[in-house]
Amino acid sequence: MQRPRHALAAAAILTAAVALGGWAALGTDRRELAPQAAAPKPAPVPSAPAAPNTTRPHVPEVPGPRPCLDGQAGLPRRPGKISTIAGDFDGDHAGDRLLAYAELEAAGQPSQWHIRVVLATGHIADLALDNTPEWIGQGGLVARRAVDANGDGRDEGFVTSTGGASNDAYNIFVLAGCQLRQIRIAGAAGLQILVGASLGHAEGFDCQGTDRHGRRLLALWGVQRAQDHPDGRSTYTWTRTSYRWAASTLVRHVDTTSGTFEAAPDDPLPPALTTRCGAVAW
């Protein structure tokens, strides 16, 4: 007996629906066909957890160098008062340069001060600075030293903004990602470090100390003569303010300690009141 053509077509459609996994749309278009239920997927077999590493604690990776955008290769039309230091400012172990320079007016006076890093790759980061005379003296900005002050594998640039007979004011600049930033104190303005000495006072800093967790600290100290004695010795007061590196561009106050000591004019300062940062002499 020969089947009707419409029955054969329906059987063919049903066979195709099963082969394609039972699309719901097919049951919707032809009401005489019930939708096919999808076959249940097998549950994934959980993998065994990796054995914890008990040989050493986890140490965060040091941020690696990031490619910076190409900057303006040349300096402004009237650059002046240029000073340069060499260092590794992006942590790739290649030689980079940090420059302090000014854009000069027609009369030859600085109109805008800049800090610029030129990487070994040729990429450039440039920072135009606030020119207020409260922090930039007549001598202008001078690039002095490159030191890895926070121990992250990248140098910071130490740039003086004022200089006098007894001390210099250092400002610290760092390449954060692809932007130059000045190190600042949390909740305050930019960090400035006085280094030097004269009769009756001294200032300096230490970037090589650590806290009890092994985190690098930055300590600023100062000494002031308080009282002279008949035997030629003097009593001095001292303060030491410690900061912890909260980020590559930020330090946070930890504590401030103070005390006194007696010394003759030619006696060295106590070891805790010594300027130490990198292998360079300050």
Backbone as a ProteinNet text record, in pm:
[ID]
protein_1_A
[PRIMARY]
MQRPRHALAAAAILTAAVALGGWAALGTDRRELAPQAAAPKPAPVPSAPAAPNTTRPHVPEVPGPRPCLDGQAGLPRRPGKISTIAGDFDGDHAGDRLLAYAELEAAGQPSQWHIRVVLATGHIADLALDNTPEWIGQGGLVARRAVDANGDGRDEGFVTSTGGASNDAYNIFVLAGCQLRQIRIAGAAGLQILVGASLGHAEGFDCQGTDRHGRRLLALWGVQRAQDHPDGRSTYTWTRTSYRWAASTLVRHVDTTSGTFEAAPDDPLPPALTTRCGAVAW
[TERTIARY]
85.8	0	88.5	63.2	147.1	100.5	202.6	169.2	144.6	58.5	38	166.8	177.7	300.2	318.2	208	225.5	276	243.6	294.5	441.9	489.1	633.1	709.9	653.5	723.1	733.7	626.1	631.1	735.1	748	849.1	988.7	1009.6	1143.2	1177.7	1077.4	1102.8	1134.8	1064	1088.4	1227.4	1270.4	1406.1	1511.9	1492.4	1589.3	1593.1	1477.4	1474.6	1552.7	1541.3	1617.1	1765.1	1803.6	1945.2	2006	1932.9	1985.3	1971.4	1932.8	1929.5	1798.9	1692	1560	1544	1564.1	1543.6	1400.4	1381.6	1247.2	1169.7	1239.8	1169.7	1093	1142	1072.8	939	928.9	802.7	706	762.1	675.6	611.6	688.9	634.6	533	553.2	461.8	406.6	284.8	227.5	212.7	209.1	189.8	315.2	433.9	558	593	615.4	653.7	801.7	841.8	983.9	1065.2	1186.7	1275.2	1357	1365.7	1446.1	1592.8	1676.3	1820.2	1875.8	1970.6	2033.4	2110.7	2102.3	2175.5	2325	2393.5	2538.8	2602.3	2706.7	2772.4	2835.2	2826.2	2883.6	3035	3098.4	3244.8	3309.8	3416.8	3490.2	3585.9	3570.5	3660.5	3803	3894.7	4035.6	4089.2	4188.6	4247.2	4317.9	4298.5	4365.3	4515.9	4583.6	4729.2	4781.2	4886.1	4945.6	5006.6	4981.7	5037.6	5189	5248.7	5394.6	5433.7	5493.3	5529.2	5675.3	5748.1	5891.2	5924.8	5840.7	5870.6	5740.4	5731.7	5609.3	5594.9	5471.1	5444.2	5507.5	5578.6	5641.3	5579.9	5516.4	5457.2	5562.1	5523.8	5616.6	5642.7	5767.8	5802.8	5741.2	5675	5615.3	5718.3	5688.4	5780.1	5766.4	5857.7	5849.2	5727.5	5664.3	5550.5	5588.5	5549.5	5585.4	5511.6	5586	5526.2	5502.2	5411.6	5382.8	5500	5515.9	5620.2	5587.1	5687.4	5667.3	5741.4	5739.6	5810.6	5960.3	6029.8	6170.5	6256.6	6231.6	6314.9	6266	6354.3	6316.7	6247.3	6183.5	6117.7	6214.4	6157.2	6236.9	6348.2	6320.3	6421.8	6446.3	6512.7	6542.5	6664.4	6668.7	6783.1	6795.5	6910.4	6937.9	6915.6	6970.8	6950.1	7050.8	7000.1	7085.4	7034.2	7124.4	7090.3	7155.2	7081.6	7137.1	7100.4	7180.8	7154.6	7101	7011.3	6954.7	6870.6	6806.2	6713.2	6575.1	6497.1	6373	6251.3	6265.1	6152.1	6180.5	6297	6325.2	6361	6404.1	6439.4	6589.8	6665.6	6811.7	6884.5	6819.2	6883.1	6902.9	6996.1	7028.8	6928.8	6866.4	6772.9	6833.5	6765.7	6811.3	6694.8	6725.1	6628.6	6687.6	6606.3	6649.3	6562.2	6624.8	6553.6	6589.5	6487.5	6516.7	6404.8	6429.4	6332.4	6305.9	6182.2	6151.3	6183.4	6258.9	6305.4	6222.1	6201.1	6137.2	6236.4	6189	6276.7	6393	6368.6	6474.4	6570.3	6544.4	6634.6	6599.6	6486.1	6444.2	6351.3	6356.1	6269	6121.4	6041	5896.9	5821.6	5882.5	5819.3	5928	5922	6018	5957.1	6044.3	6002.5	6097.5	6042.3	6121.3	6086.5	6187.9	6164.7	6248.4	6188.3	6260.9	6263.8	6383.1	6402.2	6450.4	6366.2	6399.6	6495.8	6561.4	6653.6	6581.5	6451.6	6371.7	6341.7	6368.8	6336.5	6206.5	6127.7	6002.6	6029.8	5935.9	5956.2	5836.8	5864.2	5760.5	5805.8	5715.3	5751.4	5649.4	5696.9	5610.8	5641.3	5540.7	5552.4	5515.9	5596.8	5584.5	5530.2	5475.6	5431.5	5553.9	5548	5664.6	5666.5	5585.6	5579.7	5715.8	5756.4	5890.5	5905	5793.7	5805.2	5886.8	5888.8	5963.9	6071.2	6067.5	6175.5	6251.2	6376	6456	6521	6609	6672.5	6761.3	6816.2	6901.1	6823.8	6691.8	6609.4	6621.7	6574.2	6578.6	6707.9	6769.2	6893.1	6879.9	6892.4	6890.1	7021.1	7010.2	7129.7	7167.5	7072.1	7106.4	6990.1	7022.2	6922.8	6948.8	6848.9	6863.6	6732.4	6740.6	6621.7	6591.1	6512.2	6489.1	6390.1	6296.5	6194.2	6213.2	6319.5	6352.3	6265.2	6201.6	6114.3	6184.2	6315.6	6389.7	6394.3	6336.6	6337.7	6392.6	6475.9	6534.9	6433.4	6450.2	6381.3	6481.4	6431.8	6518.2	6512.9	6629.3	6639.9	6682	6595.7	6613.5	6606.5	6707.9	6705.6	6630.2	6555.5	6480.2	6533.9	6606.5	6673.7	6808.5	6900.4	7032.4	7086.7	7149.6	7203.9	7341	7389.3	7521.6	7524.3	7408.4	7409.2	7335.8	7234.8	7162.1	7097.5	7052.9	6980.1	6843.9	6743.7	6609.6	6590.6	6575	6558.6	6410.9	6371.9	6238.7	6258	6167.3	6183.4	6077.3	6122.4	6032.4	6046.3	5933.4	5929.7	5846.9	5885.4	5807.2	5704.1	5576.8	5467	5388.8	5404.7	5345.1	5415.5	5345.7	5405.5	5395.8	5381.3	5369.4	5468.7	5527.2	5616.7	5534.3	5569.9	5499.9	5601.5	5563.1	5645.2	5597.7	5692.1	5657	5591.8	5479.7	5411.6	5379	5347.9	5308	5156.6	5105.1	4960.4	4894.2	4794.5	4722.8	4795.8	4907.6	4985.4	5037.9	5128.5	5182.9	5300.4	5376.6	5491.1	5596.7	5664.9	5771.1	5894.7	5953.8	6078.1	6174.7	6299.6	6399.8	6514.1	6547.8	6661.8	6784.5	6894.9	7020.5	7132	7203.7	7315.4	7340.2	7432.7	7467.5	7541.9	7533.5	7612.6	7631.1	7691.9	7718.8	7586.5	7563.6	7447.3	7329.6	7330.5	7217.1	7261.2	7182.2	7206.9	7075.8	7063	6945.1	6990.2	6907.5	6938.5	6824.9	6851	6747.1	6811.9	6729.4	6774.3	6665.7	6701.6	6602.7	6628.9	6721.5	6762.4	6711.1	6641.9	6587.1	6457.6	6418.5	6294.8	6219.5	6088.1	6010.1	6019.7	5945.1	5956.6	5902.1	5828.8	5778	5869.4	5981.9	6075.1	6040.9	5945	5906.5	5999.1	6038.8	6132.7	6069.8	6149.1	6105.7	6187.5	6130.9	6200.5	6196	6312.8	6319.8	6389.1	6326.5	6384.6	6423.3	6544.5	6589.5	6648.6	6647.8	6706.5	6768.1	6875.5	6948.5	6963.9	6942.7	6954.5	7030.6	7127.7	7201.2	7111.8	7100.6	7009.5	7082.4	7199.9	7268.4	7418.2	7498.5	7643.2	7685.4	7795.5	7845.4	7985.5	8025.2	8157.5	8273.6	8258.3	8368.5	8378.9	8299.4	8305.6	8208.6	8147.8	8049.4	7913.9	7823.3	7690.7	7585.1	7465	7349.4	7270.6	7236.6	7162.8	7029.4	6927.2	6799.1	6786.9	6720.1	6702.9	6560.1	6513.5	6384.7	6407.3	6331.9	6339.6	6197.5	6153.6	6018.5	6026.2	5953.8	5958.6	5831	5849.1	5738.8	5751.2	5638.2	5634.1	5584.7	5644.4	5601.9	5467	5363.6	5229.4	5208	5284.3	5280.5	5408.9	5429.4	5554.2	5560.6	5444.3	5441.5	5395	5380.4	5318	5387.3	5412.8	5461.4	5360.9	5351.2	5254.9	5328.9	5292.4	5360.3	5342.6	5453.5	5450.5	5465.3	5574.3	5593.8	5701.4	5710.6	5814.2	5874.7	6005.8	6076.7	6169.5	6209.2	6296.6	6379.5	6481.4	6568	6676.7	6773.3	6886.6	7016	7125.5	7257.6	7358	7471.8	7579.7	7695.8	7764.7	7876.4	7969.3	8096.2	8193.7	8181.9	8237.9	8222.7	8270.1	8372.5	8426.1	8372.5	8280.9	8226.1	8132	8132.6	8036	7895.1	7797.6	7658.7	7634	7533.9	7498.4	7464.5	7486.7	7462.1	7319	7220.5	7081.4	7055.7	7149	7133.5	7238.4	7232.9	7325.7	7246.5	7287.4	7221.2	7270.3	7175	7204.8	7095.3	7135.5	7040	7117.9	7119.8	7197.3	7345.7	7422.9	7567.7	7633.4	7554.3	7610.7	7636	7728.7	7758.9	7672.3	7617.2	7530	7601.5
-119.4	0	123.1	219.7	337.9	446.2	501	605.3	736.9	821.6	955.4	1035.2	1127.5	1207.5	1294.6	1342.4	1431.1	1352.7	1224	1143.5	1120.1	1096.7	1077.5	1206	1319.8	1446.7	1470.5	1436.3	1455.1	1366.7	1243	1151.1	1203.3	1258.4	1312.7	1429.1	1515.5	1631.1	1585.4	1485.3	1433.8	1376.3	1303.7	1245.6	1355.2	1461.4	1571.5	1641.6	1656.7	1724.8	1648.3	1514.7	1432.7	1444	1441.1	1447.4	1579.5	1689.2	1821.6	1855	1760	1786.5	1841.3	1834.3	1873.2	2020.4	2103.6	2247.2	2276.1	2364.9	2400.4	2472.4	2540.8	2615.3	2523	2402.7	2310.3	2269.7	2242.2	2208.5	2324	2449.7	2567.5	2587.7	2562.5	2583.6	2476.2	2352.5	2243	2184.6	2215.7	2179.8	2029	1950.2	1806.9	1737.1	1813.4	1752	1807	1719.8	1763.9	1801	1908	1946	1835.4	1817.2	1715	1772.4	1700.3	1745.1	1722.1	1825.3	1811.6	1709.3	1632.9	1531.7	1599.3	1552.8	1617.7	1608.1	1719.8	1722.6	1656.4	1579.4	1516.6	1620.8	1599.9	1694.5	1692.4	1812.4	1816.3	1748.3	1680	1611.1	1709.7	1738.6	1836.8	1786	1880.9	1843.8	1853.4	1776.1	1776.5	1908	1972	2100.2	2083.2	2190.3	2185.5	2188.7	2115.8	2112.9	2248	2303.8	2435	2428.9	2542.2	2552.9	2589.2	2496.4	2519.4	2553.3	2564.7	2588	2734.5	2827.7	2970	3048	3161.7	3242.2	3307.8	3344.7	3410.9	3549.4	3581.1	3711.6	3778.4	3894.8	3961.6	3991.6	3979.4	4007.2	4156.4	4191.4	4330.9	4377.4	4494.7	4540.8	4548.2	4490.8	4492.8	4620.5	4643.3	4764	4760.8	4875.1	4887	4980.4	4948.6	5035.8	5168.5	5276.4	5409.9	5461.3	5554.9	5614.1	5699.1	5711	5797.5	5941.3	6012.2	6151.7	6241.7	6368	6464.8	6443.8	6407.3	6370.6	6489.7	6604.4	6720.5	6800.5	6883.4	6973.9	7096.3	7178.2	7298.9	7389.7	7489.8	7576.5	7646.9	7691.3	7760.9	7685.3	7570.2	7501.3	7562.7	7548.1	7600.9	7533.9	7558	7505.5	7354.4	7283.1	7139	7063.8	6967.9	6877	6735.3	6637.4	6500	6401.3	6294.1	6181.9	6052.9	5948.7	5818.1	5723.1	5632.6	5534.2	5434.5	5346.4	5247.8	5277.3	5358.1	5410.4	5323	5223.5	5134.7	4989.5	4960.2	4827.2	4723.4	4765	4666.5	4645	4702.2	4685.9	4752	4843.5	4920.3	5064.2	5133.6	5268.9	5371.8	5443.9	5552.2	5684.6	5793.9	5926.4	6004.8	6082.8	6178.1	6317.8	6408	6545.5	6639.8	6744.2	6860.6	6977.5	7050.4	7159.5	7262.4	7376.9	7486.7	7533.9	7576.3	7654.8	7799.8	7864	7999.7	8103.4	8216.3	8330.2	8396.4	8495.6	8567.1	8633	8673.5	8737.9	8637.6	8507.6	8406.2	8353.8	8396.5	8350.1	8228.8	8135.4	8017.3	8056.6	8003.9	8025.5	7899.8	7783	7656.5	7551.7	7485.9	7379.5	7243	7151	7016.5	6913	6793.7	6673.4	6578.1	6516.8	6426.6	6300.4	6186.4	6059.4	6014	5981.5	5924.8	5781.6	5684.5	5544.6	5495	5382.9	5324	5284.3	5258.6	5223.5	5343.6	5463.9	5585.5	5649.3	5581.1	5638.6	5746.2	5838.5	5959.2	5983	6026.7	6076.2	6212.4	6310.1	6448.4	6502.3	6575	6632.3	6780.1	6864.6	7008.4	7037.5	7117.8	7136.5	7274	7280.6	7407	7495.9	7617.8	7706.3	7801.7	7777.1	7871.1	7882.6	8003.5	8023.1	7966.4	7926	7871.2	7742.9	7668.6	7543.7	7534.8	7622.1	7627.6	7758.2	7745.9	7863.7	7922	8018.8	8087.1	7993.5	7892.3	7797.7	7701.4	7697.9	7610.7	7464.6	7377.9	7233.8	7176.1	7087	7021.9	6872.1	6791.5	6645.1	6601.1	6527.6	6496.5	6348.4	6260.3	6120.4	6031.3	5907.1	5803.9	5688.2	5657	5553.5	5476.8	5345.4	5264.4	5276.4	5376.7	5407.6	5313.5	5255.9	5171.2	5021.9	4984.7	4844.6	4770.5	4841.4	4774	4742.1	4765	4734.1	4846	4961.1	5075.8	5196	5274.9	5392.3	5504.2	5582.6	5709.7	5821	5932.2	6045.5	6148.1	6183.5	6283.6	6416.1	6516	6645.4	6754	6840.3	6950.5	7069.2	7136.3	7254.6	7382.1	7370.5	7485.2	7437.1	7526.7	7493.8	7611.6	7581	7688.5	7653.3	7735.2	7712	7589.9	7553.5	7446	7320.3	7330.7	7209.5	7226.4	7114.2	7110.2	7046.6	7090	7032.6	6936.9	6806.3	6702.9	6669.3	6653.9	6606.8	6477.6	6381.1	6249	6230.3	6187.4	6163.6	6018.7	5960	5819.1	5802.5	5703.8	5668.6	5564.7	5605.3	5516.5	5479.8	5354.9	5318.5	5394.2	5484.7	5568.5	5716.7	5748.6	5887.7	5917.8	6036.4	6081.6	6138.8	6100.9	6149.9	6189.6	6289	6326.4	6249.9	6193.8	6122	6219.6	6178	6264.2	6186.8	6260.5	6203.2	6190.9	6077.6	6055.8	6166.7	6231.7	6338.7	6471	6480.9	6604.6	6632.2	6726.9	6767.7	6678.8	6724.7	6648.4	6635	6521.6	6495.8	6576.2	6640.8	6714.4	6679.2	6650.3	6602.1	6702.2	6746.4	6834.9	6751.4	6782.2	6711.3	6815.1	6809.8	6901.9	6927.6	7016.3	7047.9	7180	7244.1	7362.8	7367.3	7473.1	7484.2	7484.7	7381.2	7379	7297.3	7250.5	7169.7	7079.7	6977.6	6886.1	6819.8	6782	6713.4	6603.8	6498.7	6390.7	6289.9	6175.4	6073	5936.7	5833.3	5694.3	5617	5557.9	5481.4	5331.4	5286.7	5146.8	5067.1	5132	5059.9	4987.9	4891.6	4816.2	4804.6	4775.5	4749.7	4601.2	4558.2	4419.9	4320	4367.8	4280.1	4278.5	4348.2	4352.4	4453.3	4542.5	4642.4	4763.4	4814.9	4926.3	5052.7	5125.8	5251.2	5367.5	5485	5609.1	5696	5726	5800.9	5933.7	6041.4	6175.6	6217.1	6270.8	6308.3	6449.2	6507.5	6639.6	6652.1	6729.9	6751.7	6901.7	6944.3	7085.6	7100.3	7189.3	7213	7287.5	7234.7	7292.8	7370.7	7323.2	7387.6	7358.7	7464.1	7449	7433.8	7358.9	7335	7393	7422.5	7483.8	7398.9	7266.9	7181.5	7173.1	7250.4	7251.3	7155.6	7069	6979	7048.9	6989.7	7048.5	6939.8	6981.2	6891.9	6919.8	6812	6822.8	6749.1	6802.9	6732.4	6677.6	6564.5	6504.3	6452	6447.8	6386.2	6297.7	6190.4	6097.1	6054.7	6090.4	6060.3	5952.2	5842.5	5727.8	5720.3	5684.2	5664.9	5526.3	5465.7	5337.8	5362	5290.2	5303.3	5235.3	5314	5260.5	5230.4	5292	5269.6	5327.1	5311	5361.7	5513.7	5580.7	5727.3	5785.5	5703	5748.6	5687.8	5772.2	5723.3	5761.8	5677.2	5698.4	5704.4	5803.2	5823.6	5703.1	5658.9	5546.8	5596.1	5665.6	5718.4	5826.4	5898.3	5999.1	5977.2	5966.1	5950	6068.3	6093.1	6206.7	6174.7	6253.6	6233.2	6338.1	6319.1	6409.7	6329.9	6395.8	6336.9	6450.5	6417.1	6513.4	6475.8	6576.9	6551.3	6671.7	6643.5	6749	6796.7	6912	6964.7	6870.6	6790	6702.1	6559.8	6531.4	6396.1	6366.9	6243.7	6208.4	6196.5	6206.6	6188.1	6041.2	6011.9	5872.3	5799.9	5667.4	5592.1	5605.4	5620.1	5632.6	5763.6	5858.5	5988.6	6002.4	5910.5	5906.7	5898.6	5974.5	5969.3	5847.1	5756.3	5632.9	5611.4	5598.4	5565.3	5528.4	5398.1	5352.1	5355.5	5339.4	5334	5468.9	5574.4	5705.4	5780.5	5874.6	5959.5	6084.4	6119.4	6235.9	6353.7
0	0	0	-86.4	-98.8	-2.5	71.1	166.1	95.4	158.6	100.1	105.4	6.3	0.2	124.6	178.5	295.3	413.8	425.7	538.2	522.5	399	378.2	408.9	368.9	397.9	545.8	619.3	765	827	780.1	835	806.9	687.5	654.7	744.2	768.6	857.3	996.3	1047.1	1182	1192.5	1089.1	1090.7	1092.8	1014.2	1013.7	1147.1	1212.1	1341.8	1445.2	1444.7	1541.1	1513.4	1385.1	1351	1389.9	1386.1	1419.9	1567	1649.3	1794.3	1840	1761.3	1810.6	1830	1724.5	1740	1779.2	1871.8	1917.5	1807.7	1718.7	1614	1521.3	1499.6	1412.5	1470.3	1598	1663.1	1661.8	1659.8	1659.1	1523.5	1415	1281.3	1242	1285.5	1251.6	1380.9	1412.1	1540.2	1557.9	1444.2	1459.9	1511.4	1516.9	1563.1	1699.9	1793.1	1927.8	1928.6	2003.1	2010.1	2074.3	2022.6	2074.9	2189.5	2295.6	2410	2381.5	2415.2	2393.8	2489.9	2440.3	2525.8	2636.3	2758.1	2868.5	2847.5	2878.5	2865.6	2987.2	2962.9	3078.7	3168.9	3298.4	3395.3	3383.9	3387.1	3376.9	3496.2	3467.5	3574.5	3637.6	3766.1	3829.5	3831.3	3797.4	3799.6	3940.9	3967.6	4102.4	4125.9	4242.8	4269.4	4273.8	4223.4	4223.5	4365.9	4389.3	4523.8	4555.6	4675.1	4708.6	4716.8	4679.7	4686.6	4828.6	4896.7	5037.6	5054.9	4945.1	4958.6	4979.8	4931.5	4947.5	4942.3	5012.4	5006.6	4871	4840.9	4714.2	4714.2	4607.8	4592.3	4470.5	4486.6	4369.7	4265.1	4140.4	4032.4	4022	3992.3	3971.2	3839.8	3838.2	3712.5	3601.7	3488.5	3375.8	3295.4	3202.9	3120.4	3029.6	3012.3	2922.4	2808.6	2685.9	2574.5	2584.7	2576	2581.6	2440.2	2430.4	2301.2	2256.1	2125.6	2073	2109.8	2158.2	2193.3	2095.9	2125.1	2042.8	2063.9	1958.8	1972.1	2010.7	1950.4	1977.2	2095.6	2148.9	2256.3	2197.4	2283.4	2231	2155.5	2092.2	2005.3	2081.4	2202.3	2281.1	2412.4	2408.3	2533.8	2601.1	2730.7	2804.8	2939.3	3004.7	3138.5	3143.3	3045.7	3032.3	3119.5	3196.4	3272.6	3251	3252	3215.7	3311	3342	3416.4	3343	3364.3	3303.4	3409.3	3368.3	3460	3383.5	3459.9	3402	3459.7	3390.2	3446	3415.9	3325.9	3298	3334.5	3391.5	3442.3	3338.7	3217.9	3115.3	3105	3199	3207.1	3091.2	3023.8	2917.4	2964.4	2903.4	2946.1	2897.1	2991.1	2959.3	3004.6	2972.4	3014.3	3074	3176.5	3232.9	3218.3	3167	3145.5	3226.9	3280.5	3333	3241.5	3194.1	3102.1	3110.4	3052.9	3054.1	2912.3	2888.3	2769.2	2802.9	2717.7	2745.6	2671.6	2739	2673.9	2578.8	2506	2413.5	2486.3	2612.4	2689.9	2751.8	2733.3	2785.8	2923	2980	3110.8	3097.2	3193.2	3185.2	3192.4	3100.1	3104.1	3146.4	3125.6	3162.7	3185.3	3303.5	3334	3302.1	3257.3	3219.8	3279.8	3304.2	3326.1	3213.2	3153.6	3040.1	3056.8	3024.1	3018.6	2873.3	2826.1	2692.6	2712.3	2676.8	2696.6	2589.4	2619.3	2522.1	2394.6	2403.2	2285.8	2197.4	2247.3	2174	2216.6	2298.8	2346.3	2450.8	2461.7	2542.3	2632.8	2754.9	2846.3	2897	2894.6	2929.2	3028.9	3129.2	3232.4	3246.3	3219.1	3242.8	3387.9	3455.4	3599.4	3634.9	3755.5	3811.7	3833.1	3781.2	3785.4	3903.9	4006.3	4117.9	4186.2	4217.8	4275.8	4416.6	4479.4	4614.2	4616.6	4506.8	4509.2	4401.6	4302.5	4204.1	4223.6	4268.1	4297	4173.6	4194.8	4083.4	4002.2	4067.5	3995.4	3908	3924.4	3842.6	3881.6	3795.1	3818.4	3763.1	3841.6	3798.8	3823.6	3717.4	3732.4	3796.6	3908.1	3988	3986.7	4023.2	4043.3	4002.2	3963.7	3936.1	4031.9	4117.1	4219.2	4229.2	4247.4	4274.5	4424.1	4459.6	4600.5	4667.1	4592.6	4654.8	4628	4556.2	4537.7	4438.2	4343.5	4246.7	4115.3	4108.2	3987	3885.9	3919.5	3829.2	3903	3835.9	3898.4	3910.8	4017.7	4032.1	4002	3949.3	3918.8	4030.6	4083.8	4189.7	4125.9	4141.8	4076.3	4182.1	4188.1	4284.3	4224.8	4312.1	4270.2	4333.2	4441.2	4502.3	4552.6	4561.4	4613.6	4691.1	4801.5	4883.6	4936.1	5028.5	5083.3	5173.7	5231.8	5330.6	5286.2	5200.5	5161.9	5024.7	4971.4	4845.1	4869.2	4793.7	4801.9	4685.2	4717.8	4616.1	4598	4472.3	4434.3	4355	4373.7	4312.9	4204.6	4086.7	3974.4	3928.9	3887.8	3851.3	3725.3	3643.7	3525.8	3567.6	3575	3614.8	3489.8	3444.6	3316.7	3206.5	3143.6	3038.6	3073.3	3201.1	3241.9	3353.2	3346.7	3453.1	3567.1	3689.2	3806.8	3913.3	3994.7	4108.8	4231.5	4307.7	4429.1	4526.6	4585.1	4681.3	4808.4	4911.8	5040.3	5040.8	5088.1	5092.7	5173.7	5114.4	5181.5	5184.5	5114.5	5116.3	4975.4	4969.7	4839.9	4802.7	4702.2	4656.5	4764.8	4763.6	4860.8	4824	4923.7	4902.8	5015.8	4979.7	5074	5079.5	5199.6	5219.1	5252.4	5185.3	5208.3	5220	5332	5351.5	5497.9	5524.5	5663.3	5668	5782.1	5810.7	5960.9	6009.7	6152.4	6229.9	6309.4	6396.7	6345.8	6221	6174.9	6059.3	6035	5923	5884.3	5757.6	5706.8	5611.1	5603.4	5510.7	5506.3	5443.9	5431.4	5414.7	5428.8	5416.7	5341.7	5227.8	5150.2	5156.9	5239.7	5239.7	5359.5	5452.4	5566.4	5529.7	5612.4	5591.1	5722.9	5713.3	5833.6	5869.2	5971.6	6017.9	5917.1	5817.3	5711.3	5588.9	5598.1	5486.4	5379.9	5405.7	5306.9	5317.3	5201.7	5197.7	5256.3	5334	5395.1	5339.3	5352.1	5319.7	5444.8	5502.2	5627.8	5604.1	5650.3	5644.3	5784.6	5800.1	5933.7	5933.7	6052.3	6071	6208.8	6218.5	6343.9	6365.7	6488.5	6522.8	6653.8	6656	6781.2	6878.3	7000.6	7098.8	7208	7252.6	7365.3	7358.4	7384.2	7391.6	7537.2	7562.1	7697.2	7712.2	7836.4	7858.5	7807.5	7802.9	7756.9	7605.2	7534.1	7388.8	7321.2	7400.9	7343.4	7333.5	7259.5	7241.5	7249.6	7288.3	7285.1	7157.3	7089.4	6964.2	6977.9	6913.5	6902	6759.9	6748.4	6617.1	6601.2	6478.8	6443.3	6321.2	6316.1	6203.3	6167.7	6047.4	6001.2	5894.1	5915.8	5825.1	5742.2	5616.9	5523.5	5460.2	5430.5	5359.9	5217.7	5123.7	4983.6	4966.1	4943.2	4919.6	4772.3	4684.9	4540.9	4485.4	4355.1	4296.1	4300.6	4314.6	4315.1	4447.7	4551.9	4675.3	4796.5	4898.6	5027.2	5135.4	5236.8	5344.6	5478	5560.7	5688.5	5779.4	5840.5	5933.7	6076.6	6105.7	6240.7	6238.6	6350.9	6371.7	6508.7	6513.9	6640.8	6659.2	6783.8	6814.3	6937.1	6959.5	7075.4	7079.4	7166.7	7182.6	7192.9	7167.3	7189.4	7208.3	7268.5	7286.2	7195.5	7144.2	7055	7053.6	7026.2	7003.3	6859	6827.1	6691	6580.8	6607.1	6503.1	6509.4	6600.6	6611.5	6493.6	6446	6339.7	6396.6	6308.8	6349.6	6383.2	6466.1	6492.6	6362.4	6356.9	6233.3	6179.8	6268.3	6222.7	6150.3	6162.8	6099.2	5989.6	5896.2	5783.9	5654.6	5555.3	5425.8	5348.9	5319.2	5246.2	5142.5	5018.6	4912.2	4788	4757.3	4644	4671.3	4564.8	4577.8	4556	4534.2	4505.3	4634.5	4629.6	4744.1	4738.4	4852.8	4860.9	4926.5
[MASK]
++++++++++++++++++++++++++++++++++++++++++++++++++++++++++++++++++++++++++++++++++++++++++++++++++++++++++++++++++++++++++++++++++++++++++++++++++++++++++++++++++++++++++++++++++++++++++++++++++++++++++++++++++++++++++++++++++++++++++++++++++++++++++++++++++++++++++++++++++++++++++

